Amino acid sequence: MTTLLARQSERVVQRSVAELAAEAMHREIALTPKPGLVDRANNGAHRDMNVALFIASIAAIAPWFSLFFKAGRETASLEGPQTLRALRPLGLACEQAMFAATGGVNTHKGGIFSLGLLCAAAGRLTQRNEPLTQRGLCEETRAMCRGIVEQELKKSGVAKTKGEQLFQTLGFTGARGEAASGFITVRAYGLPLLEKSLRQGASEREALLRMLLGLMAENPDTNLISRGGVRGLNYVRRYARRVLKIKNLNSETLENALTRMDAELILRNLSPGGSADLLAVGWLLSQFPRE
């Protein structure tokens, strides 16, 4: 009976974590206004994406999150990088499901990577009867990604992916570096703004918008570099910092500032997609206690 209850409990946790990961994607796409990004107001700096496409993408991706959790649980006794190796076939298959749903458009490749890792981290912790906390999930992700930058970005030869090109030419580590750090940008700049805003009585929508600004202000977003170079990245970072420093920044002034920022980023064809992925990570982590 005890074993049966334990298995039932694990299945509940598996479903809950997977559902939260999918919900994080839904929260990200619904949040409006997001400068340069697809939201309910417009398609941002994207000509091949819209809200409907994102919803279809999420529907295709969501069933895979429980499989990431299961893989983490089944490899919990192994070293972290071995779990990462076990996740690779699942990640590639999930990406193919996304591409099939979107007609080949990359809507969530970064989200699959980051949220899939967190689901696997939850599986590892659950199998070891350790609590699911923000710190635990991030540390477990860091352990799984140990050496990923050195192995995948610092290798010699011709760069085959955009991430490899940006590392070789400019030294930016992108999503791999963020995961290998245990999502340090989210923990240091995103979540503190979210938590502070909620403590001060802001709605969840306003708190998420502030968190997005905090992420844009600090994240070395390779999506921005791909579109506008380091100059484009620095433009968005400076703009986000200016908005956060507006005196008496209430809900109305925040929305107006973000709407203006949206127009400026669209004009410059800039889309902070990496920060959008980290927004989803931040929301997911916020559903768990800090320690």
C-alpha atoms as an extended CHARMM CRD file, in Angstrom:
* protein
*
       291  EXT
         1         1  MET       CA              0.0000000000        0.0000000000        0.0000000000  PROA      1               0.0000000000
         2         2  THR       CA              2.8070000000        2.4180000000        0.8830000000  PROA      2               0.0000000000
         3         3  THR       CA              4.5460000000        1.7660000000       -2.4420000000  PROA      3               0.0000000000
         4         4  LEU       CA              1.2930000000        2.2810000000       -4.3380000000  PROA      4               0.0000000000
         5         5  LEU       CA              0.6610000000        5.5890000000       -2.5680000000  PROA      5               0.0000000000
         6         6  ALA       CA              4.2200000000        6.6900000000       -3.2710000000  PROA      6               0.0000000000
         7         7  ARG       CA              3.7720000000        5.9320000000       -6.9760000000  PROA      7               0.0000000000
         8         8  GLN       CA              0.4680000000        7.7990000000       -7.0480000000  PROA      8               0.0000000000
         9         9  SER       CA              2.1090000000       10.7700000000       -5.3240000000  PROA      9               0.0000000000
        10        10  GLU       CA              4.9450000000       10.7790000000       -7.8690000000  PROA      10              0.0000000000
        11        11  ARG       CA              2.4390000000       10.7680000000      -10.7340000000  PROA      11              0.0000000000
        12        12  VAL       CA              0.6200000000       13.7290000000       -9.1910000000  PROA      12              0.0000000000
        13        13  VAL       CA              3.8660000000       15.6670000000       -8.8480000000  PROA      13              0.0000000000
        14        14  GLN       CA              4.8800000000       14.7230000000      -12.3900000000  PROA      14              0.0000000000
        15        15  ARG       CA              1.5620000000       15.9710000000      -13.7860000000  PROA      15              0.0000000000
        16        16  SER       CA              1.6540000000       19.1340000000      -11.6670000000  PROA      16              0.0000000000
        17        17  VAL       CA              5.1850000000       20.1120000000      -12.7190000000  PROA      17              0.0000000000
        18        18  ALA       CA              4.4170000000       19.3870000000      -16.3760000000  PROA      18              0.0000000000
        19        19  GLU       CA              1.2090000000       21.4190000000      -16.1830000000  PROA      19              0.0000000000
        20        20  LEU       CA              3.0570000000       24.3220000000      -14.5520000000  PROA      20              0.0000000000
        21        21  ALA       CA              5.6820000000       24.2840000000      -17.3160000000  PROA      21              0.0000000000
        22        22  ALA       CA              2.9630000000       24.4800000000      -19.9690000000  PROA      22              0.0000000000
        23        23  GLU       CA              1.1880000000       27.1980000000      -17.9980000000  PROA      23              0.0000000000
        24        24  ALA       CA              4.4400000000       29.1800000000      -17.8770000000  PROA      24              0.0000000000
        25        25  MET       CA              4.4210000000       29.2500000000      -21.6720000000  PROA      25              0.0000000000
        26        26  HSD       CA              0.7910000000       30.3770000000      -21.6870000000  PROA      26              0.0000000000
        27        27  ARG       CA              1.5370000000       33.1550000000      -19.1640000000  PROA      27              0.0000000000
        28        28  GLU       CA              4.4030000000       34.4030000000      -21.3320000000  PROA      28              0.0000000000
        29        29  ILE       CA              2.4300000000       34.6200000000      -24.5760000000  PROA      29              0.0000000000
        30        30  ALA       CA             -0.6140000000       36.1910000000      -22.8800000000  PROA      30              0.0000000000
        31        31  LEU       CA              1.3880000000       38.9350000000      -21.1590000000  PROA      31              0.0000000000
        32        32  THR       CA              0.8250000000       42.2590000000      -22.9450000000  PROA      32              0.0000000000
        33        33  PRO       CA              2.4580000000       44.6060000000      -23.8740000000  PROA      33              0.0000000000
        34        34  LYS       CA              5.8430000000       42.9210000000      -24.3860000000  PROA      34              0.0000000000
        35        35  PRO       CA              8.2740000000       45.1090000000      -26.3580000000  PROA      35              0.0000000000
        36        36  GLY       CA              9.2970000000       43.5370000000      -29.6640000000  PROA      36              0.0000000000
        37        37  LEU       CA              7.6040000000       40.2510000000      -28.7910000000  PROA      37              0.0000000000
        38        38  VAL       CA              4.4410000000       38.4860000000      -29.9220000000  PROA      38              0.0000000000
        39        39  ASP       CA              1.5690000000       39.3110000000      -27.5840000000  PROA      39              0.0000000000
        40        40  ARG       CA             -2.1730000000       39.9870000000      -27.6980000000  PROA      40              0.0000000000
        41        41  ALA       CA             -1.6160000000       43.4900000000      -29.0870000000  PROA      41              0.0000000000
        42        42  ASN       CA              0.5800000000       42.6570000000      -32.0960000000  PROA      42              0.0000000000
        43        43  ASN       CA              3.2220000000       40.3150000000      -33.5110000000  PROA      43              0.0000000000
        44        44  GLY       CA              6.1580000000       42.4070000000      -32.3030000000  PROA      44              0.0000000000
        45        45  ALA       CA              9.2020000000       42.3180000000      -34.5650000000  PROA      45              0.0000000000
        46        46  HSD       CA              8.0650000000       39.0080000000      -36.0880000000  PROA      46              0.0000000000
        47        47  ARG       CA              6.4700000000       38.5250000000      -39.4900000000  PROA      47              0.0000000000
        48        48  ASP       CA              6.0980000000       34.7520000000      -39.2540000000  PROA      48              0.0000000000
        49        49  MET       CA              4.5380000000       34.4590000000      -35.7880000000  PROA      49              0.0000000000
        50        50  ASN       CA              1.3150000000       35.3590000000      -33.9780000000  PROA      50              0.0000000000
        51        51  VAL       CA             -0.5480000000       34.3830000000      -30.8190000000  PROA      51              0.0000000000
        52        52  ALA       CA             -2.4740000000       31.5770000000      -32.5340000000  PROA      52              0.0000000000
        53        53  LEU       CA              0.7720000000       29.9930000000      -33.7160000000  PROA      53              0.0000000000
        54        54  PHE       CA              2.1990000000       30.1560000000      -30.1870000000  PROA      54              0.0000000000
        55        55  ILE       CA             -0.9170000000       28.4980000000      -28.7450000000  PROA      55              0.0000000000
        56        56  ALA       CA             -0.6570000000       25.6940000000      -31.3130000000  PROA      56              0.0000000000
        57        57  SER       CA              3.0290000000       25.3110000000      -30.4750000000  PROA      57              0.0000000000
        58        58  ILE       CA              2.3430000000       25.0580000000      -26.7320000000  PROA      58              0.0000000000
        59        59  ALA       CA             -0.3060000000       22.3960000000      -27.3410000000  PROA      59              0.0000000000
        60        60  ALA       CA              2.2520000000       20.3140000000      -29.2450000000  PROA      60              0.0000000000
        61        61  ILE       CA              4.9870000000       20.7920000000      -26.6340000000  PROA      61              0.0000000000
        62        62  ALA       CA              2.9920000000       20.3530000000      -23.4070000000  PROA      62              0.0000000000
        63        63  PRO       CA              2.7520000000       16.5050000000      -23.4510000000  PROA      63              0.0000000000
        64        64  TRP       CA              6.5400000000       16.2570000000      -23.5060000000  PROA      64              0.0000000000
        65        65  PHE       CA              7.0900000000       17.9710000000      -20.1610000000  PROA      65              0.0000000000
        66        66  SER       CA              5.9560000000       14.8960000000      -18.2240000000  PROA      66              0.0000000000
        67        67  LEU       CA              8.4580000000       12.8540000000      -20.2510000000  PROA      67              0.0000000000
        68        68  PHE       CA             11.2650000000       15.2350000000      -19.2680000000  PROA      68              0.0000000000
        69        69  PHE       CA             10.2120000000       14.7900000000      -15.6320000000  PROA      69              0.0000000000
        70        70  LYS       CA             10.1450000000       10.9990000000      -16.0460000000  PROA      70              0.0000000000
        71        71  ALA       CA             13.6160000000       10.9630000000      -17.6020000000  PROA      71              0.0000000000
        72        72  GLY       CA             14.9500000000       13.0030000000      -14.6950000000  PROA      72              0.0000000000
        73        73  ARG       CA             13.3760000000       10.6090000000      -12.2150000000  PROA      73              0.0000000000
        74        74  GLU       CA             14.7550000000        7.5410000000      -13.9780000000  PROA      74              0.0000000000
        75        75  THR       CA             18.3080000000        8.9330000000      -14.0570000000  PROA      75              0.0000000000
        76        76  ALA       CA             18.2790000000       10.5270000000      -10.6020000000  PROA      76              0.0000000000
        77        77  SER       CA             21.0130000000        8.2350000000       -9.2860000000  PROA      77              0.0000000000
        78        78  LEU       CA             23.3850000000        9.1960000000      -12.1060000000  PROA      78              0.0000000000
        79        79  GLU       CA             25.6220000000       12.2180000000      -12.4700000000  PROA      79              0.0000000000
        80        80  GLY       CA             23.7820000000       15.3040000000      -13.7100000000  PROA      80              0.0000000000
        81        81  PRO       CA             25.3480000000       15.3660000000      -17.2080000000  PROA      81              0.0000000000
        82        82  GLN       CA             24.0990000000       11.8140000000      -17.7740000000  PROA      82              0.0000000000
        83        83  THR       CA             20.5460000000       13.0380000000      -17.2880000000  PROA      83              0.0000000000
        84        84  LEU       CA             21.2580000000       15.7590000000      -19.8420000000  PROA      84              0.0000000000
        85        85  ARG       CA             22.3650000000       13.1090000000      -22.3350000000  PROA      85              0.0000000000
        86        86  ALA       CA             19.1730000000       11.1540000000      -21.6720000000  PROA      86              0.0000000000
        87        87  LEU       CA             17.1240000000       14.2830000000      -22.3410000000  PROA      87              0.0000000000
        88        88  ARG       CA             18.6210000000       15.0340000000      -25.7590000000  PROA      88              0.0000000000
        89        89  PRO       CA             16.5260000000       12.5840000000      -27.8130000000  PROA      89              0.0000000000
        90        90  LEU       CA             13.3830000000       13.7990000000      -26.0310000000  PROA      90              0.0000000000
        91        91  GLY       CA             14.3140000000       17.4180000000      -26.6530000000  PROA      91              0.0000000000
        92        92  LEU       CA             14.8900000000       16.8200000000      -30.3540000000  PROA      92              0.0000000000
        93        93  ALA       CA             11.6110000000       14.9210000000      -30.6840000000  PROA      93              0.0000000000
        94        94  CYS       CA              9.7910000000       17.7100000000      -28.8420000000  PROA      94              0.0000000000
        95        95  GLU       CA             11.2970000000       20.2760000000      -31.2070000000  PROA      95              0.0000000000
        96        96  GLN       CA             10.0700000000       18.2540000000      -34.1760000000  PROA      96              0.0000000000
        97        97  ALA       CA              6.5670000000       18.2170000000      -32.6800000000  PROA      97              0.0000000000
        98        98  MET       CA              6.7990000000       22.0030000000      -32.3470000000  PROA      98              0.0000000000
        99        99  PHE       CA              7.9700000000       22.4500000000      -35.9480000000  PROA      99              0.0000000000
       100       100  ALA       CA              5.1750000000       20.1840000000      -37.1850000000  PROA      100             0.0000000000
       101       101  ALA       CA              2.6170000000       22.3330000000      -35.3750000000  PROA      101             0.0000000000
       102       102  THR       CA              4.0820000000       25.6420000000      -36.5670000000  PROA      102             0.0000000000
       103       103  GLY       CA              4.9990000000       24.7890000000      -40.1350000000  PROA      103             0.0000000000
       104       104  GLY       CA              8.7110000000       24.9810000000      -39.3780000000  PROA      104             0.0000000000
       105       105  VAL       CA              8.6690000000       28.2050000000      -37.3470000000  PROA      105             0.0000000000
       106       106  ASN       CA             10.8420000000       28.2430000000      -34.2100000000  PROA      106             0.0000000000
       107       107  THR       CA              8.4380000000       29.5330000000      -31.5790000000  PROA      107             0.0000000000
       108       108  HSD       CA              9.7360000000       27.8020000000      -28.4470000000  PROA      108             0.0000000000
       109       109  LYS       CA             13.1110000000       26.1380000000      -28.9620000000  PROA      109             0.0000000000
       110       110  GLY       CA             14.5960000000       28.0830000000      -26.0390000000  PROA      110             0.0000000000
       111       111  GLY       CA             11.5630000000       27.3870000000      -23.8760000000  PROA      111             0.0000000000
       112       112  ILE       CA             11.7580000000       23.6560000000      -24.5530000000  PROA      112             0.0000000000
       113       113  PHE       CA             15.4010000000       23.6810000000      -23.4540000000  PROA      113             0.0000000000
       114       114  SER       CA             14.9570000000       25.6850000000      -20.2530000000  PROA      114             0.0000000000
       115       115  LEU       CA             11.5850000000       24.3720000000      -19.0770000000  PROA      115             0.0000000000
       116       116  GLY       CA             12.4720000000       20.8160000000      -20.0820000000  PROA      116             0.0000000000
       117       117  LEU       CA             15.5730000000       21.0240000000      -17.9010000000  PROA      117             0.0000000000
       118       118  LEU       CA             13.5240000000       22.2660000000      -14.9450000000  PROA      118             0.0000000000
       119       119  CYS       CA             11.0320000000       19.4110000000      -15.3700000000  PROA      119             0.0000000000
       120       120  ALA       CA             13.8970000000       16.9250000000      -15.4000000000  PROA      120             0.0000000000
       121       121  ALA       CA             15.4140000000       18.6210000000      -12.3420000000  PROA      121             0.0000000000
       122       122  ALA       CA             12.0720000000       18.2080000000      -10.5630000000  PROA      122             0.0000000000
       123       123  GLY       CA             12.0740000000       14.5270000000      -11.4920000000  PROA      123             0.0000000000
       124       124  ARG       CA             15.5500000000       14.0180000000      -10.0450000000  PROA      124             0.0000000000
       125       125  LEU       CA             14.6620000000       15.7930000000       -6.8130000000  PROA      125             0.0000000000
       126       126  THR       CA             11.3580000000       13.9180000000       -6.4510000000  PROA      126             0.0000000000
       127       127  GLN       CA             13.0420000000       10.5470000000       -6.9410000000  PROA      127             0.0000000000
       128       128  ARG       CA             15.5210000000       11.4220000000       -4.1820000000  PROA      128             0.0000000000
       129       129  ASN       CA             12.7050000000       12.6310000000       -1.8830000000  PROA      129             0.0000000000
       130       130  GLU       CA             14.1500000000       16.1450000000       -1.8520000000  PROA      130             0.0000000000
       131       131  PRO       CA             11.8750000000       19.1990000000       -1.7120000000  PROA      131             0.0000000000
       132       132  LEU       CA             11.0330000000       21.1470000000       -4.8570000000  PROA      132             0.0000000000
       133       133  THR       CA             12.3280000000       24.6580000000       -4.2010000000  PROA      133             0.0000000000
       134       134  GLN       CA             13.6250000000       27.4570000000       -6.4160000000  PROA      134             0.0000000000
       135       135  ARG       CA             17.1480000000       26.9070000000       -5.1870000000  PROA      135             0.0000000000
       136       136  GLY       CA             16.9540000000       23.1270000000       -5.5010000000  PROA      136             0.0000000000
       137       137  LEU       CA             15.5790000000       23.2240000000       -9.0430000000  PROA      137             0.0000000000
       138       138  CYS       CA             18.2010000000       25.7270000000      -10.1690000000  PROA      138             0.0000000000
       139       139  GLU       CA             21.0840000000       23.8920000000       -8.5250000000  PROA      139             0.0000000000
       140       140  GLU       CA             19.9360000000       20.6160000000      -10.0640000000  PROA      140             0.0000000000
       141       141  THR       CA             19.7670000000       22.2730000000      -13.4850000000  PROA      141             0.0000000000
       142       142  ARG       CA             23.2610000000       23.6540000000      -12.9630000000  PROA      142             0.0000000000
       143       143  ALA       CA             24.5070000000       20.1540000000      -12.0910000000  PROA      143             0.0000000000
       144       144  MET       CA             22.9240000000       18.6580000000      -15.2160000000  PROA      144             0.0000000000
       145       145  CYS       CA             24.4930000000       21.3390000000      -17.4240000000  PROA      145             0.0000000000
       146       146  ARG       CA             27.9690000000       21.0720000000      -15.9460000000  PROA      146             0.0000000000
       147       147  GLY       CA             30.4550000000       21.3960000000      -18.8090000000  PROA      147             0.0000000000
       148       148  ILE       CA             27.8520000000       22.1460000000      -21.4730000000  PROA      148             0.0000000000
       149       149  VAL       CA             29.4420000000       25.4550000000      -22.5060000000  PROA      149             0.0000000000
       150       150  GLU       CA             32.8960000000       23.9130000000      -22.8070000000  PROA      150             0.0000000000
       151       151  GLN       CA             31.6540000000       20.8400000000      -24.6590000000  PROA      151             0.0000000000
       152       152  GLU       CA             29.2080000000       22.4840000000      -27.0370000000  PROA      152             0.0000000000
       153       153  LEU       CA             30.4310000000       26.0380000000      -27.5380000000  PROA      153             0.0000000000
       154       154  LYS       CA             34.1880000000       26.0130000000      -26.9570000000  PROA      154             0.0000000000
       155       155  LYS       CA             34.8100000000       23.1740000000      -29.3940000000  PROA      155             0.0000000000
       156       156  SER       CA             36.9860000000       24.0390000000      -32.3600000000  PROA      156             0.0000000000
       157       157  GLY       CA             35.9020000000       23.9530000000      -35.9750000000  PROA      157             0.0000000000
       158       158  VAL       CA             33.2930000000       25.6940000000      -38.0710000000  PROA      158             0.0000000000
       159       159  ALA       CA             30.2920000000       26.9370000000      -36.0790000000  PROA      159             0.0000000000
       160       160  LYS       CA             27.1580000000       25.0630000000      -37.1620000000  PROA      160             0.0000000000
       161       161  THR       CA             24.5490000000       26.9070000000      -35.1090000000  PROA      161             0.0000000000
       162       162  LYS       CA             23.8110000000       30.5470000000      -34.3900000000  PROA      162             0.0000000000
       163       163  GLY       CA             24.7030000000       29.9570000000      -30.7500000000  PROA      163             0.0000000000
       164       164  GLU       CA             28.1140000000       28.5830000000      -31.7000000000  PROA      164             0.0000000000
       165       165  GLN       CA             28.7100000000       31.5270000000      -34.0370000000  PROA      165             0.0000000000
       166       166  LEU       CA             27.8790000000       34.0890000000      -31.3610000000  PROA      166             0.0000000000
       167       167  PHE       CA             30.1340000000       32.3760000000      -28.8450000000  PROA      167             0.0000000000
       168       168  GLN       CA             33.0460000000       32.0810000000      -31.2450000000  PROA      168             0.0000000000
       169       169  THR       CA             32.7980000000       35.6750000000      -32.4430000000  PROA      169             0.0000000000
       170       170  LEU       CA             31.5750000000       37.5250000000      -29.3540000000  PROA      170             0.0000000000
       171       171  GLY       CA             31.8210000000       35.1320000000      -26.4000000000  PROA      171             0.0000000000
       172       172  PHE       CA             28.0990000000       35.0260000000      -25.5500000000  PROA      172             0.0000000000
       173       173  THR       CA             26.9440000000       31.7030000000      -24.0810000000  PROA      173             0.0000000000
       174       174  GLY       CA             23.1840000000       32.1770000000      -24.5510000000  PROA      174             0.0000000000
       175       175  ALA       CA             20.6470000000       29.7320000000      -23.1210000000  PROA      175             0.0000000000
       176       176  ARG       CA             23.3430000000       27.1400000000      -22.3850000000  PROA      176             0.0000000000
       177       177  GLY       CA             25.2800000000       29.5590000000      -20.2170000000  PROA      177             0.0000000000
       178       178  GLU       CA             22.1620000000       30.6640000000      -18.3660000000  PROA      178             0.0000000000
       179       179  ALA       CA             21.1590000000       27.0710000000      -17.5910000000  PROA      179             0.0000000000
       180       180  ALA       CA             24.7210000000       26.1710000000      -16.5830000000  PROA      180             0.0000000000
       181       181  SER       CA             24.6510000000       29.0650000000      -14.1050000000  PROA      181             0.0000000000
       182       182  GLY       CA             21.4630000000       27.7450000000      -12.5230000000  PROA      182             0.0000000000
       183       183  PHE       CA             19.4430000000       30.5660000000      -14.1120000000  PROA      183             0.0000000000
       184       184  ILE       CA             21.4030000000       33.2570000000      -12.3260000000  PROA      184             0.0000000000
       185       185  THR       CA             19.8530000000       36.1060000000      -14.3380000000  PROA      185             0.0000000000
       186       186  VAL       CA             16.3580000000       34.9920000000      -13.3340000000  PROA      186             0.0000000000
       187       187  ARG       CA             17.2980000000       34.5760000000       -9.6930000000  PROA      187             0.0000000000
       188       188  ALA       CA             19.3280000000       37.7810000000       -9.3750000000  PROA      188             0.0000000000
       189       189  TYR       CA             17.2300000000       40.2040000000      -11.4500000000  PROA      189             0.0000000000
       190       190  GLY       CA             13.8930000000       38.6710000000      -12.4380000000  PROA      190             0.0000000000
       191       191  LEU       CA             12.4360000000       37.0010000000       -9.3700000000  PROA      191             0.0000000000
       192       192  PRO       CA             13.3930000000       39.7830000000       -6.9220000000  PROA      192             0.0000000000
       193       193  LEU       CA             11.4330000000       42.3020000000       -9.0220000000  PROA      193             0.0000000000
       194       194  LEU       CA              8.4690000000       39.9490000000       -9.2910000000  PROA      194             0.0000000000
       195       195  GLU       CA              8.3960000000       39.2850000000       -5.5510000000  PROA      195             0.0000000000
       196       196  LYS       CA              8.8780000000       42.9540000000       -4.6310000000  PROA      196             0.0000000000
       197       197  SER       CA              6.0740000000       44.0440000000       -6.9590000000  PROA      197             0.0000000000
       198       198  LEU       CA              3.6600000000       41.4750000000       -5.5590000000  PROA      198             0.0000000000
       199       199  ARG       CA              4.5400000000       42.4790000000       -1.9820000000  PROA      199             0.0000000000
       200       200  GLN       CA              3.7340000000       46.0980000000       -2.8780000000  PROA      200             0.0000000000
       201       201  GLY       CA              0.2820000000       45.0930000000       -4.0820000000  PROA      201             0.0000000000
       202       202  ALA       CA              0.8370000000       44.9530000000       -7.8420000000  PROA      202             0.0000000000
       203       203  SER       CA             -1.2700000000       42.6100000000       -9.9220000000  PROA      203             0.0000000000
       204       204  GLU       CA              0.4540000000       39.5070000000      -11.2650000000  PROA      204             0.0000000000
       205       205  ARG       CA              0.3600000000       41.0420000000      -14.7690000000  PROA      205             0.0000000000
       206       206  GLU       CA              2.1420000000       44.2030000000      -13.6260000000  PROA      206             0.0000000000
       207       207  ALA       CA              4.6370000000       42.1880000000      -11.5850000000  PROA      207             0.0000000000
       208       208  LEU       CA              5.4340000000       39.9960000000      -14.6110000000  PROA      208             0.0000000000
       209       209  LEU       CA              5.9170000000       43.0720000000      -16.8110000000  PROA      209             0.0000000000
       210       210  ARG       CA              8.3650000000       44.4840000000      -14.2720000000  PROA      210             0.0000000000
       211       211  MET       CA             10.1790000000       41.1560000000      -14.1320000000  PROA      211             0.0000000000
       212       212  LEU       CA             10.4240000000       41.1530000000      -17.9320000000  PROA      212             0.0000000000
       213       213  LEU       CA             11.9880000000       44.6200000000      -17.8210000000  PROA      213             0.0000000000
       214       214  GLY       CA             14.4480000000       43.4540000000      -15.1730000000  PROA      214             0.0000000000
       215       215  LEU       CA             15.4440000000       40.5420000000      -17.3770000000  PROA      215             0.0000000000
       216       216  MET       CA             15.7870000000       42.7050000000      -20.4960000000  PROA      216             0.0000000000
       217       217  ALA       CA             17.9420000000       45.1530000000      -18.5490000000  PROA      217             0.0000000000
       218       218  GLU       CA             20.5180000000       42.4910000000      -17.6360000000  PROA      218             0.0000000000
       219       219  ASN       CA             20.1730000000       39.4350000000      -19.8790000000  PROA      219             0.0000000000
       220       220  PRO       CA             22.8800000000       39.0600000000      -22.5860000000  PROA      220             0.0000000000
       221       221  ASP       CA             20.1070000000       38.0680000000      -24.9860000000  PROA      221             0.0000000000
       222       222  THR       CA             21.5270000000       36.3280000000      -28.0510000000  PROA      222             0.0000000000
       223       223  ASN       CA             18.2070000000       36.8280000000      -29.8800000000  PROA      223             0.0000000000
       224       224  LEU       CA             18.8370000000       40.5630000000      -29.7620000000  PROA      224             0.0000000000
       225       225  ILE       CA             22.4470000000       40.1410000000      -30.8440000000  PROA      225             0.0000000000
       226       226  SER       CA             21.3510000000       38.0130000000      -33.8080000000  PROA      226             0.0000000000
       227       227  ARG       CA             19.0440000000       40.7970000000      -34.9880000000  PROA      227             0.0000000000
       228       228  GLY       CA             20.8650000000       43.9690000000      -33.9900000000  PROA      228             0.0000000000
       229       229  GLY       CA             24.3440000000       43.0330000000      -32.8650000000  PROA      229             0.0000000000
       230       230  VAL       CA             25.8190000000       44.1650000000      -29.5590000000  PROA      230             0.0000000000
       231       231  ARG       CA             24.5350000000       47.6460000000      -30.3460000000  PROA      231             0.0000000000
       232       232  GLY       CA             20.9590000000       46.3560000000      -30.4530000000  PROA      232             0.0000000000
       233       233  LEU       CA             21.4630000000       44.4450000000      -27.2020000000  PROA      233             0.0000000000
       234       234  ASN       CA             22.8020000000       47.5340000000      -25.4320000000  PROA      234             0.0000000000
       235       235  TYR       CA             19.9690000000       49.6730000000      -26.7910000000  PROA      235             0.0000000000
       236       236  VAL       CA             17.3500000000       47.3670000000      -25.2620000000  PROA      236             0.0000000000
       237       237  ARG       CA             19.2360000000       47.0480000000      -21.9840000000  PROA      237             0.0000000000
       238       238  ARG       CA             19.5380000000       50.8210000000      -21.5820000000  PROA      238             0.0000000000
       239       239  TYR       CA             15.8950000000       51.3580000000      -22.5360000000  PROA      239             0.0000000000
       240       240  ALA       CA             14.6680000000       48.7830000000      -19.9900000000  PROA      240             0.0000000000
       241       241  ARG       CA             16.7680000000       50.3680000000      -17.2390000000  PROA      241             0.0000000000
       242       242  ARG       CA             15.3560000000       53.8100000000      -18.0350000000  PROA      242             0.0000000000
       243       243  VAL       CA             11.7930000000       52.5330000000      -17.7560000000  PROA      243             0.0000000000
       244       244  LEU       CA             12.5030000000       50.8750000000      -14.4150000000  PROA      244             0.0000000000
       245       245  LYS       CA             13.9000000000       54.1770000000      -13.1080000000  PROA      245             0.0000000000
       246       246  ILE       CA             10.7750000000       56.2150000000      -13.9760000000  PROA      246             0.0000000000
       247       247  LYS       CA              9.5440000000       57.9790000000      -10.8470000000  PROA      247             0.0000000000
       248       248  ASN       CA              6.1170000000       56.9230000000       -9.5860000000  PROA      248             0.0000000000
       249       249  LEU       CA              6.0200000000       54.0390000000      -12.0490000000  PROA      249             0.0000000000
       250       250  ASN       CA              2.4460000000       52.8460000000      -11.6250000000  PROA      250             0.0000000000
       251       251  SER       CA              0.4170000000       50.4550000000      -13.7430000000  PROA      251             0.0000000000
       252       252  GLU       CA             -0.6780000000       53.1360000000      -16.2300000000  PROA      252             0.0000000000
       253       253  THR       CA              2.7520000000       54.7270000000      -16.7480000000  PROA      253             0.0000000000
       254       254  LEU       CA              4.3260000000       51.2860000000      -17.0100000000  PROA      254             0.0000000000
       255       255  GLU       CA              1.9190000000       50.2250000000      -19.7390000000  PROA      255             0.0000000000
       256       256  ASN       CA              2.4010000000       53.4750000000      -21.6470000000  PROA      256             0.0000000000
       257       257  ALA       CA              6.1760000000       53.1720000000      -21.4300000000  PROA      257             0.0000000000
       258       258  LEU       CA              6.1170000000       49.5700000000      -22.6120000000  PROA      258             0.0000000000
       259       259  THR       CA              3.8100000000       50.4380000000      -25.5040000000  PROA      259             0.0000000000
       260       260  ARG       CA              6.2620000000       53.1230000000      -26.6450000000  PROA      260             0.0000000000
       261       261  MET       CA              9.1680000000       50.7300000000      -26.1870000000  PROA      261             0.0000000000
       262       262  ASP       CA              7.3100000000       48.1430000000      -28.2580000000  PROA      262             0.0000000000
       263       263  ALA       CA              7.0280000000       50.5760000000      -31.1630000000  PROA      263             0.0000000000
       264       264  GLU       CA             10.7340000000       51.4350000000      -30.9630000000  PROA      264             0.0000000000
       265       265  LEU       CA             11.8440000000       47.8110000000      -30.9150000000  PROA      265             0.0000000000
       266       266  ILE       CA              9.5570000000       46.9020000000      -33.8080000000  PROA      266             0.0000000000
       267       267  LEU       CA             10.9940000000       49.8270000000      -35.7750000000  PROA      267             0.0000000000
       268       268  ARG       CA             14.4960000000       48.4470000000      -35.1710000000  PROA      268             0.0000000000
       269       269  ASN       CA             13.4690000000       44.7940000000      -35.7520000000  PROA      269             0.0000000000
       270       270  LEU       CA             14.5620000000       43.8220000000      -32.2370000000  PROA      270             0.0000000000
       271       271  SER       CA             12.9750000000       40.9790000000      -30.3120000000  PROA      271             0.0000000000
       272       272  PRO       CA             14.2090000000       39.9910000000      -26.8230000000  PROA      272             0.0000000000
       273       273  GLY       CA             13.1820000000       36.3560000000      -27.2230000000  PROA      273             0.0000000000
       274       274  GLY       CA             15.7640000000       35.1040000000      -24.7370000000  PROA      274             0.0000000000
       275       275  SER       CA             14.2440000000       37.2690000000      -22.0110000000  PROA      275             0.0000000000
       276       276  ALA       CA             10.7870000000       35.9800000000      -22.9390000000  PROA      276             0.0000000000
       277       277  ASP       CA             12.0510000000       32.4330000000      -22.3220000000  PROA      277             0.0000000000
       278       278  LEU       CA             13.4810000000       33.5170000000      -18.9670000000  PROA      278             0.0000000000
       279       279  LEU       CA             10.1530000000       35.1420000000      -18.0780000000  PROA      279             0.0000000000
       280       280  ALA       CA              8.5230000000       31.7040000000      -18.3960000000  PROA      280             0.0000000000
       281       281  VAL       CA             11.3260000000       30.2110000000      -16.2840000000  PROA      281             0.0000000000
       282       282  GLY       CA             10.7960000000       32.9110000000      -13.6660000000  PROA      282             0.0000000000
       283       283  TRP       CA              7.0510000000       32.3150000000      -13.4890000000  PROA      283             0.0000000000
       284       284  LEU       CA              7.5660000000       28.5610000000      -13.1290000000  PROA      284             0.0000000000
       285       285  LEU       CA             10.1400000000       29.0170000000      -10.3640000000  PROA      285             0.0000000000
       286       286  SER       CA              7.8450000000       31.4580000000       -8.5680000000  PROA      286             0.0000000000
       287       287  GLN       CA              5.3880000000       28.6270000000       -8.0320000000  PROA      287             0.0000000000
       288       288  PHE       CA              7.8480000000       26.9670000000       -5.6500000000  PROA      288             0.0000000000
       289       289  PRO       CA              9.2200000000       28.1720000000       -2.2880000000  PROA      289             0.0000000000
       290       290  ARG       CA             12.6010000000       29.8980000000       -2.3910000000  PROA      290             0.0000000000
       291       291  GLU       CA             14.2890000000       27.4300000000       -0.0090000000  PROA      291             0.0000000000
